[in-house]
Amino acid sequence: DNVRKLSKLQETEISLKKVNLNKSLDEALVFANRSSQGKKLDIKINKTSEDITVMANEFLLDVFENILHNAIKYNRNEIVEIQINIFREEINNEKFIKLEFMDNGIGIFDDDKESVFQKGYKRDKKIRGMGIGLSLVKKIVKSYNGKIWVENRIKDDYEQGSNFVILIPELK
């Protein structure tokens, strides 16, 4: 499925439209709960009560689903904890929506924080998958004139989980 989406992204010019970010996130959370692989999920969301609109498309759902799926898949804890923070941020007079997806999973080595977004990257060769998910996510976010990166959830301790940070220009 990701292979098909990746080729569609490469073949066609991406058209953007007004998207309700809250609605896309809610749909992704339903997906996460359905595909939790029998793990208990504790997902907390910190966001404004008002609807947030961004210039995006249907692929925004894929961004959220991929990040949530990885937070569940790469987690050895009995309870998978995911904290999602959504807030507005202004950078160089441009308004962005900043999303943070913090998990208590296995984390990402500091040396791998850039390569995790490259096609074919897999930390653990035994885990199924083609290593396309996060490269697809990065392509989608870039098509929105946004940015994505990963940090440690706890500064200087990658083993305490990851924090995937996304900036998407806000539509006013």
N, C-alpha and C positions, 0 to 999 in steps of 0.2 A: 504494500500500500504506500509506504514512504517512497519507494523507488518511482512509482507512478506519479506521485505528487512532485517529487524532485524534477522529473523530466518535464512535467507540465509547467513548473516554475521557470525552467530553462527555455522552453519552447515559446511560451506566450508572453506578451507584454502584460505586466501585472496592472490590473485596473483596481484602483482604490475607491472606497466609498465610505460613508459614515457608518461606523460600527459601534454598537453599544458594548463596551468592554465588560461591563458587569454581567450581561447576558451570556457572552462567550465564556467567561470564567465559570458561571453557574453551570453551563452545559459540560464544561471540562470536569467539574467536580462530580457531577453525576457519573461521567465516564470513569473517573478515578475510583469512586466507590464500587462500581460494577466490576472493575478489573483489578481489585485489590489483592488478588492471588491468595485469598484467605487470611490476609494480614489485617490486624485492627488498625484503623486509621484515626488519628486525632488531628483534624485540620482546623486551624484557627485563621480567621481572616480579619485583618484590620484595614478598614476602608471607610471612605465617606459614604453617607447614606444616599447621596444624589447619584444619578446616573452619570457615567463618564463616557464621553464619545471621542473616538479616535478615527483617523483615516487609516483604514485597513481593508481586509476582505475576509472571506470565509476561512482563510488559512490561519487566522488568529486563534481559532479553536485548536488547530494542530499544534501551535506553539505551546499553549497551556497544557494540552493533553500529553505532549512529549515530555515536558518538564515534570509534570506530576507522575507520569508513568515511570520515569527514571528514579524519582524520589522514592517510589515504592519498590521498584525492582532492585535497586542497589542499597538495600537496607536490611540489616540482619537483626534489628531489634524486634521485640515482641509487639511493640506498638510503634507504628510509623507516625512520627510527628512532623507535620508540615505547617509552617507559619507563613501566611501570605500577607504582605504589607503592600498597600496601594496608596500612593499619595502624589500630590503635585509637586513639581520641582521646576525652578526656572534656571536655565543655564544660558548665559550670554543673551539675555532678553528673549529667549525662546522658551515657551511653556511645554513641559513634558509631563507625561504620566510615568511615574517610576513604580515598577513592580518588583518585589523581592519574594522569591520562593525559597524559604529556608527549610532545610530538612535535617534529620538526625541520622542520616545514612552513613555509608562508609567513607564519604568524602572523596576529594580529588587531589592527588599529589600536586604540589605547587608547580612542578615542572610540566605538568599536563594541563594546566589551566587554559592554555591557548589551543593546544592540539585536540582537546576534547570536542571542539567545534569542527574539526576536519573530517571529511568523509572517510569512512573506514576505521576511525579510531575506536578501539575497544580496550578497556582497561583489563578485562578478564576474558581471555579467549574461550573459556569454557561456557560463558553465558551466551545464549542464542541471540541472534540479531546480526544485522549487517553493518552497524556503526554509521547509519545514515541519519538517525533522528536529530541529533543536535546540529549537524551541518545543514539540514533542512530548516531547523528552527532559526539558525543564524541568517540564512538566505531570506527567509520570510521577514524577519525583523528588519534586515537591511533594506528590503523592498519598501518598507514603511518609513524610511529615513530614520530608523531607530538604531539602537545599539544594544548588545547583549554581552555580558561577561559573567564569570563565576568567581566568587570569593569564598573564603572559609566562613562557615557560620560563626565560629569562634575565632577571633584573630589569632594567627600564628599556630593554629591546631587543626589541620585539615581532617584529622580523624573524627572530629566532632560533627561532621556534616558539611553540606554545601549551602551556598546562598547564590542562586541564579538571579542576576539583576538585569532588568529590561527597561529601557527608556524608549517611549513611543511619543512622538509629538501629539500634544492634545489639540483637539478640534474645539474651538470656541464658538 
